[in-house]
C-alpha cells in the first residue's frame, strides 16, 4: 500500500507539472525554458513506463490517469477541466444550444452536484427531483471531487440516453437511485409581457438569436405607439445559464448601457478592452429587477456584475434590484482544446475585470434574498418592486424564507 501511494503521488506531481506546461503554451507565455519543459514531459513518460512495467498489479493508464488529469486541471481554478471523449461531445452540444438532458441545473457544493433548478415538465421534474437534492453519481460513476463541468456534462448527451442518478434527497441521509431519459433541450431567450405592463426577459443563453430578439423587443416596447412604455419595467431572469459567446454577450450588454462599459479581458500577456467604443448609445430608460442564483454563471453572471456596478453607463432610472440567492463568481473566458483521442481540456484563457476589479473573486449578493424553492414568491416580489416602486435595496436588505420575511436591517 505504501509503495502504491508513493507511485501515485509521484505520478500526480508529474501530471501537475505536465498541465502547467500545457497551460503555459496555450496562454501565450514566452518559452525561454522549452528544453527544461520537455525534460519534465520525458520524465512523466518514463514514470508511466515504470509503473506499467513494475507495479505489482496490472495498471490501465486510461482508467487510472484520466482521474489524475481531472484532478490536476481542477487544481488550476474552478473553471478549467479535463473532459473525456463523451463529455467533449456533450460540451460541443451544450455550446451549440441543442442538447439532451433531464432538466437539471445546479452547482458544485461539498464536492457533489447540488440541484438549484428543475425545469417544469422535464424528466427530472416528473421523477420528483427538487431544489436541494444532491447528485452523488451518474451511471454508478462517482461525481465526488470532479470539476463542475465534469459533473454537469455527465447529465448531458448528444442523443436520447437512459441515465441513472444516485442522489441524496434533501433532508435525508439515505441515497436512492432514479432512472431518467434525457430529452432534447433548446432553452431560448424569451420576452413576455406579463400583467402590470412588465416585460419578463428570460435569458439562459447569450447567442446571436438572443441578441436579435432582445434588440427587436426592447425597441418595439419603447418606441411603438400603443405599446410604448417609458420607462420600461423589466424582470431579467439570469438563472439556468446554458452557454453563449462573447460577441453576443457584447451585443446584449450594449442594449442596457448607454455609455462605455469599463470591462476588460485579461490574459497572460495582455489586457483587451471589451467595449472600446465611446459613442453614447440610444438606450431606452428602464426600471429593472434581476433574478440570480447559483446557476447564474459565465456571461449571465458577467451581465449581472455590470448591472450591479455599471459605472456611468446605466440607462436605468434607478439602481437595479437583485432578487434570489448569491451567485458563485463563476466567470471566465474558456478555451476548449481537443486532444488526439477525442478528449479535450477546458482552460481559462482570460479573466474579466470590471472597473479594474476581478469579476471572479466572489459572487453577487441579492438585495432581497429568497430561496430558489420559493419560485412564486420570487416572481411576486419582483412584480411588487416594479409596480409599487419599492426601495431598490441600497441601505435596506430583506431576506425571505418559505414566503415569510426573516428580517430587515438598516
KAQUI-V740252 format. One record per residue. RES is the residue in one small letter. PHI is phi in whole degrees, -180 to 180 (NA if undefined). PSI is psi as a letter, one per 30 degrees, with the letter a starting at -180 (NA if undefined). D_FIRST is the distance of its C-alpha to the first C-alpha in Angstrom with 1 decimal. Layout:
BEGIN
res: {RES	RES}
phi: {PHI	PHI}
psi: {PSI	PSI}
d_first: {D_FIRST	D_FIRST}
END
This chain:
BEGIN
res: {x	x	x	x	x	x	x	x	x	x	x	x	x	x	x	x	x	x	x	x	x	x	x	x	x	x	x	x	x	x	x	x	x	x	x	x	x	x	x	x	x	x	x	x	x	x	x	x	x	x	x	x	x	x	x	x	x	x	x	x	x	x	x	x	x	x	x	x	x	x	x	x	x	x	x	x	x	x	x	x	x	x	x	x	x	x	x	x	x	x	x	x	x	x	x	x	x	x	x	x	x	x	x	x	x	x	x	x	x	x	x	x	x	x	x	x	x	x	x	x	x	x	x	x	x	x	x	x	x	x	x	x	x	x	x	x	x	x	x	x	x	x	x	x	x	x	x	x	x	x	x	x	x	x	x	x	x	x	x	x	x	x	x	x	x	x	x	x	x	x	x	x	x	x	x	x	x	x	x	x	x	x	x	x	x	x	x	x	x	x	x	x	x	x	x	x	x	x	x	x	x	x	x	x	x	x	x	x	x	x	x	x	x	x	x	x	x	x	x	x	x	x	x	x	x	x	x	x	x	x	x	x	x	x	x	x	x	x	x	x	x	x	x	x	x	x	x	x	x	x	x	x	x	x	x	x	x	x	x	x	x	x	x	x	x	x	x	x	x	x	x	x	x	x	x	x	x	x	x	x	x	x	x	x	x	x	x	x	x	x	x	x	x	x	x	x	x	x	x	x	x	x	x	x	x	x	x	x	x	x	x	x	x	x	x	x	x	x	x	x	x	x	x	x	x	x	x	x	x	x	x	x	x	x	x	x	x	x	x	x	x	x	x	x	x	x	x	x	x	x	x	x	x	x	x	x	x	x	x	x	x	x	x	x	x	x	x	x	x	x	x	x	x	x	x	x	x	x	x	x	x	x	x	x	x	x	x	x	x	x	x	x	x	x	x	x	x	x	x	x	x	x	x	x	x	x	x	x	x	x}
phi: {NA	-64	-60	-62	-62	-66	-64	-65	-63	-65	-62	-62	-61	-69	-63	-60	-63	-61	-75	-63	-64	-62	-62	-60	-71	-75	-87	68	-77	-63	-125	-75	-116	-61	-63	-65	-61	-67	-66	-64	-65	-64	-65	-59	-61	-66	-63	-59	-63	-68	-62	-64	-81	-119	-67	-63	-114	-65	-117	-99	-55	-62	-73	-82	-87	-64	-63	-68	-57	-60	-64	-67	-69	-65	-74	-71	-169	-71	-98	-73	-162	-96	-122	-70	-61	-66	-72	-63	-65	-64	-65	-61	-66	-60	-65	-76	86	-127	-151	-108	-153	-106	88	-115	-128	-176	-151	-82	-137	53	70	-128	-98	-92	-82	-101	-141	-125	-67	-56	82	-77	-55	-65	-64	-66	-84	91	-71	-133	-55	99	-68	-123	-86	-95	-153	-124	53	65	-101	-65	-94	-56	67	-72	-71	-56	-64	-64	-63	-65	-72	-66	-96	-117	-140	-94	-153	-59	-138	-87	-128	-113	-104	-104	-143	-96	-74	-56	66	-138	-91	-86	-94	-142	-111	-130	-95	-134	-116	-70	-129	-68	-117	-132	-73	-121	-69	-132	-126	-124	-83	-113	-53	73	58	-103	-101	-95	-105	-98	-126	-81	-127	-112	-125	-63	-62	-64	-63	-67	-61	-63	-61	-65	-70	-66	-66	-61	-80	-106	-129	-79	-57	88	-126	-76	-119	-144	-80	-67	-111	-121	-110	-109	-94	-105	-83	53	-62	-144	105	158	-137	-65	-64	-67	-58	-61	-64	-68	-61	-66	-75	-112	-130	-83	-109	-61	-96	-82	-118	-127	-112	-99	-107	-60	-123	-158	-130	-107	-78	-76	-121	-72	-68	-116	-69	-67	-97	-85	-115	-68	-70	-156	-109	-142	-121	-112	-98	-135	-163	-73	-91	-85	-145	51	-65	-64	-72	-67	-63	-62	-62	-70	-59	-72	-134	-78	70	-93	-90	-67	-102	-67	-77	-160	-59	-74	-96	-107	-126	131	-128	-66	-78	-119	66	-95	-133	-162	-101	-100	-122	-94	-119	-72	-112	-68	-95	94	-82	-159	-123	-100	-123	-68	-89	-169	-122	-91	-117	-110	53	84	-117	-64	-90	-102	-75	-156	-80	-99	-89	-74	-70	-127	-92	-133	-63	-58	-66	-94	-65	-66	-63	-61	-68	-61	-67	-60	-65	-65	-62	-74	-77	-88	56	-69	-60	-86	105	57	-75	-111	-131	-127	-128	-122	-142	57	79	-115	-72	-85	179	-139	-125	-101}
psi: {e	e	e	e	e	e	e	e	e	e	e	e	e	e	e	e	e	e	f	e	e	e	e	e	e	e	g	g	l	l	h	f	h	e	e	e	e	f	e	e	e	e	e	e	e	e	e	e	e	e	e	e	e	f	k	f	l	k	k	j	e	e	e	e	f	e	e	e	e	e	e	e	e	f	f	e	l	f	e	l	l	k	k	a	e	e	f	e	e	e	e	e	e	e	e	f	g	j	l	k	a	g	h	k	l	a	l	j	k	h	g	a	j	k	k	e	k	k	k	k	f	l	e	e	e	f	f	g	k	l	k	f	l	k	k	e	l	k	h	g	j	k	f	k	g	l	l	e	e	e	e	e	f	f	g	k	l	f	l	k	k	k	k	k	k	k	l	k	k	k	g	k	f	k	l	l	k	k	k	l	k	k	l	k	k	i	k	l	k	k	j	k	k	l	l	g	h	k	k	j	j	j	i	f	k	i	a	e	e	e	e	e	e	e	e	e	e	e	e	e	f	f	f	k	k	f	g	k	k	j	l	k	j	k	j	j	j	g	l	h	k	h	l	a	l	e	e	e	e	e	e	e	e	f	f	f	k	f	l	k	k	i	k	l	j	j	a	e	g	l	k	k	k	e	i	f	k	f	k	k	l	j	k	k	l	l	k	k	k	k	k	l	a	f	g	j	l	b	f	e	e	e	e	e	e	e	e	e	i	f	b	g	f	k	f	k	f	l	k	k	k	k	k	b	l	k	a	g	h	i	k	l	j	k	k	k	j	k	l	f	g	f	a	l	k	k	k	j	f	l	k	k	k	k	h	f	k	k	f	g	e	l	l	k	k	l	e	j	k	k	k	e	f	i	e	e	e	e	e	e	e	e	e	e	e	e	e	f	h	l	k	g	c	b	f	k	k	k	k	k	k	h	g	k	k	e	l	k	k	NA}
d_first: {0.0	3.8	5.4	5.1	6.2	8.7	9.9	10.6	12.1	14.3	15.3	16.3	18.3	20.1	20.8	22.4	24.5	25.5	26.9	28.6	30.3	31.2	32.6	34.5	36.3	37.2	38.4	41.0	39.8	41.3	39.3	40.1	36.6	36.2	35.1	32.4	31.2	31.1	29.1	26.3	26.6	26.5	23.4	21.7	22.9	21.7	18.0	18.2	19.7	17.1	14.2	16.5	17.5	14.5	11.3	10.4	11.6	14.8	14.7	17.8	18.6	21.2	18.9	16.0	18.1	21.0	19.0	18.3	22.0	22.9	20.9	22.4	25.9	25.8	25.0	28.4	30.5	31.1	33.1	31.2	29.0	27.5	29.2	28.4	31.5	32.5	32.3	34.1	36.9	36.9	37.3	40.2	41.9	41.3	43.0	45.8	46.5	46.4	43.3	42.3	40.5	40.8	42.6	39.8	39.5	37.1	34.7	31.1	30.9	27.8	25.6	27.6	30.9	33.8	37.1	40.1	42.7	43.4	46.3	49.1	49.6	46.2	43.9	41.7	44.8	46.0	42.7	43.1	40.5	41.5	41.0	38.1	36.0	32.4	30.8	27.1	26.6	28.9	28.8	25.5	23.8	22.7	24.6	22.3	22.4	24.2	27.3	30.6	31.8	28.9	29.6	33.4	33.5	31.4	34.7	37.0	38.0	40.7	42.2	42.3	38.9	37.7	34.7	32.8	32.0	29.7	31.1	31.8	35.5	37.0	37.3	35.0	31.5	31.3	30.3	32.5	32.7	35.8	36.9	39.0	40.7	41.0	44.6	46.4	46.4	49.0	49.2	52.2	54.0	57.0	59.9	61.7	64.7	64.3	66.8	68.4	68.5	64.8	62.7	59.2	57.0	53.7	51.7	48.3	48.6	49.9	51.4	54.8	56.1	55.3	57.1	60.2	60.3	60.0	62.6	65.1	64.7	64.9	67.9	69.5	69.2	70.3	73.3	74.7	77.9	77.4	73.6	73.5	71.5	71.8	69.3	66.8	64.7	61.1	58.0	55.2	52.0	49.0	46.4	44.4	44.1	43.3	43.9	46.6	47.6	48.8	52.3	52.9	51.5	54.1	56.9	56.0	55.7	59.1	60.7	60.1	60.6	63.9	63.1	60.4	56.9	55.0	51.8	49.9	46.8	44.8	42.7	41.2	44.5	47.2	48.5	50.5	53.2	52.7	56.3	58.5	61.8	64.0	66.7	67.1	66.4	68.5	66.2	67.7	67.3	65.1	63.6	60.0	57.2	53.7	51.1	47.4	44.0	40.3	41.1	43.5	41.6	42.2	46.0	46.8	45.4	46.9	50.3	49.8	49.1	52.4	54.3	52.8	53.8	56.5	58.3	61.8	61.2	61.3	64.1	63.4	66.3	63.9	60.2	58.0	56.5	52.8	51.9	48.6	45.2	43.4	42.0	38.7	39.7	38.2	40.6	39.9	41.2	38.6	38.6	37.0	35.9	35.4	32.8	33.4	31.5	33.4	30.9	32.0	31.2	33.3	33.9	36.1	39.1	41.1	41.6	44.9	47.0	49.8	52.5	50.2	47.3	44.0	44.0	40.2	39.8	40.4	41.8	45.5	46.6	49.4	52.8	52.7	49.5	49.5	46.4	45.6	46.3	49.9	51.1	54.7	54.8	53.5	56.3	59.0	58.1	58.2	61.6	63.0	62.0	63.9	66.9	67.4	66.6	64.3	62.9	59.9	57.5	57.9	58.4	58.0	54.8	54.4	51.5	51.8	49.5	50.6	54.0	54.8	55.3	52.7	54.3	56.4	56.2	58.7}
END
